[in-house]
Amino acid sequence: MKSPSKVDLAAQRCRQLCQSLKSLVLKETVSTTTTENDDKKLTISDFSIGKLLGKGKFSRVYLAKDKKTGFICAMKTIKKETIRKEMFEQQLSR
């Protein structure tokens, strides 16, 4: 039997972290007091970027924390050059 690659191990660890985060989110509810927050688009400056969780052919995934709410999540980053080269524009606009 073939041993798992680093990417497979990183993906498995990312899934484990996501499961842990889901259970935390279910325990803690985030309330918004106004509808202004729903219309605001998030930017990179709204987050503190942590360690690299995993990387693949097209992207990297980092641990991120919302500066305002403290919500912990995973942030996927893809270079614009890769998006254009691989014609991902339509997929990402969904």
N, C-alpha and C positions, 0 to 999 in steps of 0.2 A: 504494500500500500504506500502511496506517495505521501510524503509529509506536506503539510499546508505551507503555502508560500507566505512571505511577509505581508503581501496585499490581502490574502485570505485571513490571516490572523488580525490584521488591522480592521478589516471589514467586520469580523466577528466581534472584536472589542468595541467597535462603533455601535453595532447592534445591541450589545450588552449595555453600553452607556445610554443608548436611546430608550431601552426598556426601563432603566433606572430613572431616567428623566421623566418618562411617561407616568411612572408611579408617583413621582414627586408632584407633577403637574396635577394629577388627579386629586392629590391631597390638598393642594393649595390652589385657591381660585384667584384669578387676577381680575379685578373689577376696574372698569373705566367709568369715570364720572361724567365725561362729556363725549359727544360724538366727534369732536375735533380730533381725538386720538385715532379714530378709525380712518380718517381721511389722510393723515400724515404718512408720507412715505418714509420708510426707514433708510438710513444711510450708514455707511461704514463707521462714521464717527459716533453713532449711537451705541456702539459695541466696544467692549474690551476684548481683544483677540488673544486667546490662550495658545496652548500647545497644539501641534499638528496631530490630528487623530488618524489620518490616513491620506493616501494619495493614489491616484489612478492614472490612466492614460491621458485624460482630459482635464482633471480637476484635483484640488486638494480640499480636505475637510479639516476645519479648525474648531476647537472648543471656543465658544464665544459667550459673553455675558452682557446682557442689556444694561447699560449704565444707569438708566432711570429706574427700572423695576427690579434689577438683579436677577432676571430670568436667565437661566443657563440653557444654551442650545448649541447645536452644531451648525457651522456656517460653511457652505460649499463655495469655493472660489474657482472661477474659470477665467482664463485670460481672454480678453476681447479678441485678440489675434486668433486664438483657437476657435472661438465661436464663429468668426467669419470664415476661417479656413475650412472648418468641418460643416458649415452651413447649419448651425444650431439656432439661428435667430428665431425661426418659427416655433421650434420646440420650447424655447425659453420664454416666449411671449405668452404662453398659456397660463 
